Amino acid sequence: MAIIGYARVSTTDQKLDVQRDQLKAAGCERIFEEKESGAKQDRPELDRMLDFVREGDTVVVAKLDRIGRSTAHVLGLVEELNKKGIGFRALNNRDIDTTTASGRLVLSIFSAVAQFEREMMLERQADGIAKAKQAGKYLGRKPTAKAKSAEVMALLGQGKTKEAVATELGIGVASVYRIAKAHKAGK
């Protein structure tokens, strides 16, 4: 009977330190960590954690929204854990104990609220972007890789690998492949 932690942040510039400390303080023997959007259902470390846990274990998260963003996804994950005889706890919500009917009800309510909050945030973000575009203040992200097309082709022409070019220019390998493909197609 192990206590297993799962920590997640959405972007690479966010830190896992606070969640890691909370999970260690809760007695987690092993912590699975990743930097992925909670909206994504395919998360490698979450999948590893689900494969790792065994009957009698308890999965612990610092906050409910760390394991998933949509009510359906969170409830599906918890149901999957329950079928395996695995408990679930969210540290910021002590009322969530999935071994009881009232705990499952509270989980459903909190999951719905988390999903609602995310949808409201996305609506506000979209409204703000629309207003900024109307005012001519939002032009989107500046293209970084396309602006370096000539440099990419020059370095490839020197015989450098696509990976080396990407590293040298600070762009993604996929961008180098895209630029090379476009150049070959005459675009």
C-alpha positions in Angstrom: 0.0 0.0 0.0 1.9 2.9 -1.3 1.1 6.6 -1.5 1.9 7.8 -5.0 2.0 11.5 -6.1 1.2 13.1 -9.4 2.4 16.7 -10.1 1.8 18.7 -13.2 2.3 22.2 -14.6 1.1 23.4 -17.9 4.1 25.1 -19.3 7.9 24.5 -19.3 8.6 27.8 -17.5 6.4 26.9 -14.5 8.0 25.1 -11.6 6.9 21.8 -9.9 8.7 22.7 -6.6 5.6 23.6 -4.5 3.6 20.6 -5.6 6.6 18.3 -5.1 7.0 19.6 -1.5 3.3 19.2 -0.7 3.3 15.7 -2.0 6.4 14.7 -0.1 4.9 16.2 3.1 1.8 14.0 2.4 4.0 10.9 2.5 4.3 10.2 -1.2 6.8 7.5 -1.8 7.1 8.2 -5.5 6.1 11.2 -7.5 5.3 11.3 -11.2 5.9 14.8 -12.6 5.3 16.4 -16.0 4.9 19.6 -17.9 1.8 19.2 -20.0 -1.5 20.8 -20.4 -4.2 19.4 -18.2 -6.6 19.6 -21.2 -4.5 16.9 -22.9 -5.7 13.4 -22.0 -2.6 11.8 -23.4 0.1 12.6 -20.8 3.1 10.2 -20.6 3.8 10.6 -16.9 0.1 10.2 -16.0 0.0 7.0 -18.1 3.2 5.7 -16.3 1.6 6.5 -12.9 -1.6 4.7 -13.9 0.4 1.7 -15.0 2.5 1.8 -11.8 -0.1 2.0 -9.1 -1.5 -1.2 -7.6 -4.5 -2.3 -5.5 -4.4 -0.7 -2.1 -2.3 2.3 -3.2 -3.5 5.9 -3.0 -2.9 8.5 -5.7 -2.4 12.0 -4.3 -2.4 15.4 -6.1 -1.8 18.8 -4.7 -4.9 20.2 -6.4 -7.7 18.6 -8.2 -7.1 20.5 -11.5 -3.6 19.0 -11.6 -4.9 15.6 -12.7 -7.4 16.8 -15.3 -9.3 19.9 -16.6 -12.6 18.4 -17.6 -15.1 16.9 -15.2 -15.5 13.8 -17.5 -11.7 13.3 -17.6 -11.2 13.6 -13.9 -14.2 11.3 -13.1 -13.0 8.8 -15.7 -9.5 8.7 -14.1 -10.9 8.3 -10.6 -13.3 5.6 -11.8 -10.4 3.8 -13.4 -8.5 4.0 -10.1 -11.5 2.8 -8.1 -11.9 -0.2 -10.4 -8.3 -1.2 -9.6 -8.9 -0.7 -5.8 -6.9 2.5 -5.7 -7.8 5.5 -3.6 -7.6 9.1 -4.7 -6.9 12.3 -2.6 -6.6 15.9 -3.5 -4.6 17.7 -0.8 -6.5 21.0 -1.1 -9.8 19.3 -0.8 -9.8 17.1 2.3 -13.5 16.1 1.7 -12.5 14.1 -1.4 -12.3 10.5 -0.4 -13.3 8.3 -3.4 -14.1 5.3 -1.2 -17.3 6.9 0.0 -20.5 8.0 -1.9 -20.3 11.6 -0.4 -16.6 11.8 -1.4 -17.5 10.9 -5.0 -20.2 13.5 -5.0 -17.8 16.2 -3.7 -15.3 15.1 -6.4 -18.0 15.5 -9.1 -18.9 19.0 -7.9 -15.3 20.2 -7.6 -14.4 18.7 -11.0 -17.4 20.6 -12.5 -16.3 23.8 -10.9 -12.7 23.4 -12.1 -13.9 22.8 -15.7 -16.2 25.9 -15.4 -13.3 28.1 -14.2 -11.1 26.9 -17.1 -13.9 27.6 -19.6 -14.5 31.1 -18.2 -10.8 31.9 -18.3 -10.6 30.8 -21.9 -13.6 33.0 -22.7 -12.1 36.0 -21.0 -8.8 35.4 -22.8 -10.6 35.1 -26.2 -12.5 38.3 -25.5 -9.3 40.1 -24.5 -7.5 39.0 -27.7 -10.5 40.1 -29.9 -10.5 43.5 -28.3 -6.8 43.9 -28.7 -7.0 42.8 -32.4 -9.8 45.4 -33.0 -7.5 48.1 -31.4 -4.6 46.9 -33.6 -2.6 46.0 -30.5 -2.5 42.2 -30.9 -0.6 40.9 -33.9 0.0 37.4 -32.6 3.3 35.8 -31.9 6.1 36.9 -34.1 7.3 34.1 -36.5 10.7 33.1 -35.2 11.6 30.2 -37.4 10.3 31.6 -40.7 12.4 34.7 -40.1 15.5 32.5 -40.0 14.7 30.6 -43.3 17.8 32.0 -45.1 20.1 31.1 -42.1 18.6 27.6 -42.0 19.2 27.0 -45.7 22.7 28.4 -45.4 23.6 26.1 -42.5 22.1 23.1 -44.2 24.1 24.0 -47.3 27.2 23.8 -45.1 26.3 20.2 -44.5 25.1 20.6 -40.9 22.4 18.2 -39.7 18.9 19.5 -39.1 19.3 18.9 -35.4 22.5 21.0 -35.3 20.9 23.8 -37.3 17.9 23.9 -34.8 20.2 24.0 -31.8 22.5 26.7 -33.3 19.5 28.9 -34.3 17.4 28.2 -31.2 14.4 26.9 -33.1 12.7 23.6 -33.2 13.8 20.7 -35.3 10.3 20.4 -36.8 10.7 24.0 -38.0 14.0 23.2 -39.8 12.3 20.3 -41.5 9.4 22.5 -42.6 11.7 25.2 -43.9 13.8 22.6 -45.8 10.7 21.0 -47.3 9.2 24.4 -48.3 12.6 25.4 -49.9 12.7 22.1 -51.8 9.1 22.6 -53.1 10.1 26.1 -54.2 7.9 28.0 -51.8 
